[in-house]
Amino acid sequence: MNLSIDIARKILEASKQRARELRSPVSIAIVDAGGHLVLFERMMSPYGWATGNISIAKACTAVMFNQSTDAVAQWGSGIPGFASSMAEMSQGKFIMAAGGWPIRIGGATIGGIGVSGGNAPGRDDEIARAGLGALEAAAPPIPAQPAQSALPVGSAQQQQHSRPYMQPSPVYPSMPASTMPSTPLSPSGFQSPSLVPSSNSSDSYPEESVSTHYLTPEQQQEDNSMNDQANVKLNENRSGGQQ
């Protein structure tokens, strides 16, 4: 948005009205965003010829640094040679003194105002701020945002609007844990006992089933004699009783 002549006149008239109330005839300059003069008026015509150039320099300085000239004077005074070098580069349109303010509409700087010639400390700054106050009062109100339609609690649209980064995840029923170990089926179709011992060996193999039995020498001789008799009888059957 550019600084129109109507906006500049409104600011100028508000500043002049405040200067009359304070009985302080001043020079008022209004420039655009490029530092070009838009409106200028010197209320004290026969006198105060130097205040005209000072008011223009204040308006240009406020636009140049996008802040009040009083703020520029506070931090610029600590820099050696800053004021003289800036005044030379800007061809005299730079000054560090209160009375200059940027003109903003909607957060954008569209120009600046400078006031010079006040007959009391802080008078220039007060008159300049009076012009800006008239601009703020004439600004259109911010339109209200339309109310959003109410959604039922727990609906999918409401969840997506409130937490767009969350996606619904499917819920699967949990299977009951198996209490019996799986065992393969035998060829006959019946379930055969598991051949894999469990972690607790005492439950799968009793001590009686895994103990080792040893024969005494008398039992071994008796067992051998019984085996010999069985072999002789088997040989007789094969020979058919022939000698």
LINDAFEN-V983586 format. One line per field, one symbol per residue. ss: DSSP state (a for helix, b for strand, c for the rest). phi: phi as a letter, one per 20 degrees, with the letter a starting at -180 (. if undefined). burial: + if it has 24 or more other C-alpha atoms within 12 Angstrom, else -. A space follows every 10 residues. Layout:
# LINDAFEN-V983586
ss = ???
phi = ???
burial = ???
This chain:
# LINDAFEN-V983586
ss = ccccaaaaaa aaaaaaaaaa acccccbbbb bbccccbbbb bbccccccaa aaaaaaaaaa aaaaacccaa aaaaaacccc caaaaaaaac cccccccccb bbbbbccbbb bbbbbbcccc ccaaaaaaaa aaaaaaaccc cccccccccc cccccaaaaa aacccccccc cccccccccc ccccbccccc bccccccccc aaaaccaaaa ccccccaaaa aaaaaaaaaa aaaaaaaaac ccc
phi = .eeeffffff ffffffffff felcfcdccc cefenefdcb bdfdffcmff ffffffffff ffffdlafff ffffeffedf mffffffffe lnecbdbfpd bfdccmnded rbcccbofeb fmffffffff fffffffeff ffffffffff dffnffffff ffcfeedfdf ddfeefffed ffcfefgfoe feffeefffe fffecffffd fdddefgfff ffffffffff ffffffffem nee
burial = --+---++++ +++++++++- ---+++++++ +++-++++++ +++------- ++++++++++ ++++++++++ +++------- --+--+---- --++++++++ +++++---++ ++++++++-- --++++++++ +++++----- ---------- ---------- ---------- ---------- ---------- ---------- ---------- ---------- ---------- ---------- ---
